Amino acid sequence: MRIGDSWKAGSTNEWIESVNPYYNKPWARIPRGTKEDAEAAVEAAHAAFKGPWAQVSPADRGLLLYRLAELMAENAEYLADLEVRDTGKLRAEMLGNLRYLPRWYQYYGGLADKIEGTVTPIDKPGMFHYTTYEPLGVVTCIVPWNSPLLLTTMKLAALLAAGNTAVIKPSEFASTSLMAFAKLFEEAGFPAGVVNVVTGYGPELGEVLTHHPHVKRIAFTGGDSGGRAVATAAAQTFKRVSLELGGKSPNIVFADANQDAAVKGVVSGIFAATGQSCMAGSRLIIHRSIHDEFVQKLVDFVGTATLGDPNDSETNMGPVSNRPQLERVMAKIEAAKAEGANCIIGGKRGSTEACGDGLFVEPTIFTGVTNDMTIAREEVFGPVLTVIPFDTDEEAIELANDTLYGLAAALWTTSIERAVKMPKKLEAGTIWVNAYRVVSYLAPFGGVKASGVGRENGMEAIKEYLETKSVFLNGNPDVANPFVMG
Ligand code: NAD
């Protein structure tokens, strides 16, 4: 683990095996950090915040972030390789991510010296008023296993540009890329303690990372139950918190859609990353008049998807990332069958030769689904699509919004009228029209309802890591009536 200026095993010298889900074999071991280790990391981040990091000017913070971006680009292949081994996700996707992620550090590096306060035309005679934006202090970043570097970067670039320090807690299933990434901060010239990485189990480390008085903000990405635990802990000490949680996102296909493009959009929504994406378009909501034709096209397309080695450029879908997740996905598939949903493709473990001993699940599609079935309500986080027909635009919106979640939604239409009207009616943080699974460092990302609180990316995200200070200067020689508010 990276704590302050040193590399440490856990204080009890216990280790967690990291399993490569393609071979279904351990390939690395990571320290099982303890509460003492988490405490040391928070102390190191606090010392850096009060000490050397506070001495670095905003412009120089920006330059450090530019240097980090260069190092990340130089190490893209290596970092992508670690993520593929830990998660089983396609090398093509992880390398694509790694080549794009430096943009976040460049963008927020550019913003670091443009965090300007304001002068207020204050309505108090003889007074001058201004605001400044100040960093908060130590921020903990708690991230899941599906895209460790992407989901960390969406927090870290903005929080560092704003002048905070960080303790990162990767998932116990996928920590290695963040440990390797931590090395680059030293090389880039960041003072020790600005970025710390502790590894281990969430609830154990969370007792410190979400409670410690030096922690001023928690940036969490993960599932509902972890999110609830973090938000509850944050409430005890009134810490600021952002939660990027799960989803059950609707992908709505209207009768006037370009069907070939929409088929690809539906596939990218639910089968890319083997469905292990918070923004997965897991509910296809489709106009009844094209239901049969579209579903057939979808089955034909999905039927050609190649499961296998995530490092092979011919592979379309890698394994599920870890055994507990595999078991959850299979249990949800079995429950959907028992509930009466009609499994028209997949529904089983992947068993081709290329799947070997890997943790594969076939791409699975259920028709005959109603929106009240469990398979349409609960997040699967796997390659499982439910198909729900609609008759009118109003019904499509009603079905789309009839969910606890609100992370993303998409619609496929050639009607400009629908393209303009529908986004306003959909309850989700991100809406795509004739697209799916597009993310940019420039575009705010986050959920509504049970998909979370707060936004990452874009200009506004930097404010999530700043405190506004309001300063009144009294130019009057005296104080007016002291018993009445000024
Ligand atoms: P998870 O909630 O089990 O774990 C996420 C992280 O939280 C891990 O590092 C874990 O160790 C930690 N954690 C768990 N309990 C904790 C606690 N009590 N205190 C502190 N930390 C704790 O999620 P997961 O299974 O790793 O990831 C899958 C989930 O993440 C899915 O629900 C998915 O939708 C969600 N996700 C959301 C987004 C988004 O941006 N909205 C992105 C990716 C994944």
Residues whose N, C-alpha, C, O or C-beta is under 5 A from the ligand:
A	BS01	NAD	I142 V143 P144 W145 K169 P170 S171 E172 G200 Y201 G202 P203 G206 T221 G222 G223 D224 G226 A229 E244 L245 G246 G247 C278 S451
